[in-house]
Amino acid sequence: MKLYFTSFLISIFFSFNLFGQPLSQFSENSNDFIKELGDYMTASQTKSMEEIYEDFEKLFRSGIFTAEEIQVIQRTANTMLVQRMTASPYFSNYLLGLMQVKNAELGEKRFTEWHDLLNQIIGGIENRKLKPYQNFLVFSHKFFEKKALRDSKTGVKWFVGSDKYQMKYENGEPVIEFEKIDLIGQRGQDSIMIEGTSGMYHPVKEVWKGSGGKVTWERYGLEAEVYAELGEYEIEVKRSIYDVASARMHYPLYFGSRVVEGSFQDKLSGVNRAIEGSYPRFESKDNFLEIKNIGEGVEFKGGFRLHGTTVYGFGSKKSRAELLLYNDSKALTYKGLSELFSIRREERIAGEGVESTVYFGADSLYHPSVKIRFKIPTKVLQLSRGQRGSDRNPFFNSLHNINMDADKLEYHLETDSVFIGIHYFVPCFFVKNFH
């Protein structure tokens, strides 16, 4: 307790000048200034504060700052004193920024721009609302050091891939304007990027407002020609996810030269890409697109979603997506209607609640709502009933005009053969050349 009280008295003592009054202005003499600043910074005898000051003092005495720049630093420090800003966190973060700004590309220009912003922010302070100034200082030293819009030891980080920017003061706040840069997000081992985007960063609000650029699916092994062009978008840099209301999808394999309009979303997983690997995401506005090259004998019409590398064809209750399957003779063998299908090109197509019709010439087997799975390489179609609602309806056999109370049906398109499993798992019987 005695040690604590002694430290407290020392802190108070160094906050006063020789006449016992609070420090209100630093000396114009540079040698006196740096000594007074040292007293102010180290009065609390906090190790971190002492280290920051020691590093700055070495840089200050090295001659890196011109005489004019030292005057700017002194004026800024005195303006901060007028606002009764304490050594921590305000002066400490100011010095951290000073130690980085001259190392940035075009260091002298950045020094001037930065201080112009600092002075405008201070000039706009009312009722001692100092947080905007503090937020900008915290942003500044990481930005000059790492090109970071936001840096975090454990959370989300965002970086810009260019030194081309302008620092401005607009609508009462500092903004950093970028044109045609790569914006990179990181969290854990995961990273995402928007290539060739433009925008403005609002460091006090920690918001990026961007326009344009593209995102590819290359991190999941897809070709570079698969990408989304972004419209206007906004990113809260504390968050790991962002949405774009208007985007344009390029996927030549499925759509050729056609560009598909829709919405886009991307996310940093930071955990396990295998678990959260359903990003980036795109969803078309049009829900009746023709999706090509899914597999031989497959035609599909519906909306298009791309979640990671998984394609979903979707529709609505009024306008469902349509799946058509053809045999080697180009004859229609199956038609399915559903609000959602999952598609793995050249592998399989699956869906639930699918209104299904299996064709055998003029006859058919019909069910209003089944689970389906079509194995594209073997051309085997599996239909199975679920446990709810219309899923429990029987299959209708138009050839014999009867209902078939079977839980499963497996159709081999290449051999025109059907295996039908009877309700309660009675052994299957084989139907050859059903029609």
Disulfide bonds with the S-S distance in Angstrom:
none
